[in-house]
Amino acid sequence: MEKNITIGMDLGDKSHSICVLRDAEKIMECEVTNTAKDIEKYFKKHPGAKVIIETGTHSPWVSRMLVKTGFNVLVGNTRKLRAIWDSRQKSDVRDAEMLARIGRFDPQLLSPIQHRGEQSQLDLELIRGREVIVSARTKMVNHVRGAVKAMGQRIPKCSTDCFHRRAREALKDSQLLAVEEPVLKMIELMTEKIHELDKRINVMACENYPETGRLQQINGVGPLTSLAYVLILEDGKRFQKSRDVGAFLGMTPRRDQSGETDKQLRISKAGNAELRRLLVGCAHYILGHFGPDCDLRRFGQRLMLRGGKNAKRRAVVAVARKLAVLLHRLWVSGAIYDPLWNTKLHKQTAA
């Protein structure tokens, strides 16, 4: 076992650059083809070594494979490694050496992250695939609406699910229908596929991730959001406090403090963008016309009453952050959700 060996590996699409350090001395530089067989064959030469890589397309499966074969693998956060990506002498070989030296000196400088398991990654791809289809359908709907407006007509307001039917009805006497029919066909097909994926997501949440049921106690949180929450966080016990989830998802303000200056900045947006978007969507529902009376809604309404240009937007983000914290608390504690728990507590305290 080579405990004094540190290996930095700069991951590429076709090959990986490798730098091997023994203590602080560079003893080898080489390249390895990006295949599981070749990577495993090379690393057999250095059993038990510390391996440093960066986040990227190939980092999840490479890190899982090396961990299984007994290596101590650290995955550095690319965004935090300015010494690498902002270098004036940047090259794959130098990047690998810098990874090795930083990981050898102080692993915390890597801001190491933990990749999710293989099964969680596979299940999460179902949600991501749905998002791709939804995004493509939205672009097609906007295209049709824009084309119709340019001809002096309009398609009535309607949900996206029934857009293809409403569009055909509105254009039945227009020559534009024949032109836009292929796009409407694709919109119809995509809508059917989205409904199929929604059913699969619902079944997966119920059968494979029963803890999502605890999260769905909150009105506005459905199978999609609850499943994405569980898959992206993966292990609720990784956070010592539920409040830490807000920062993990990039929903807390950035900070730029120096001396007497302490600026008020926007949220960091450092976490998972997909889950953050879903939580913001839930917050819009909670604060909307059909949102149920609950502590989250009352909290958001108090923020909106402060007024200001961005009051509604800030309230939505604040509610989404509180929702993320509440979901984690329900997940790890298994508690029954009481929509007005804080309100009742304040009344008892006042009495």
BELQUI-V522386 format. One record per helix or strand of 2 or more residues. SS is the DSSP state (hx for helix, st for strand). FROM is the first residue (numbers start at 0). TO is the last residue. If there is no record, write none. Layout:
<<SS:FROM:TO> <SS:FROM:TO>>
This chain:
<<st:4:9> <st:14:21> <st:24:32> <hx:35:45> <st:49:53> <hx:58:67> <st:71:75> <hx:77:79> <hx:81:84> <hx:91:104> <hx:106:109> <hx:117:149> <hx:159:169> <hx:175:207> <hx:211:214> <hx:222:232> <hx:235:237> <hx:243:247> <st:252:257> <st:260:266> <hx:272:286> <hx:294:304> <hx:310:332> <hx:340:349>>
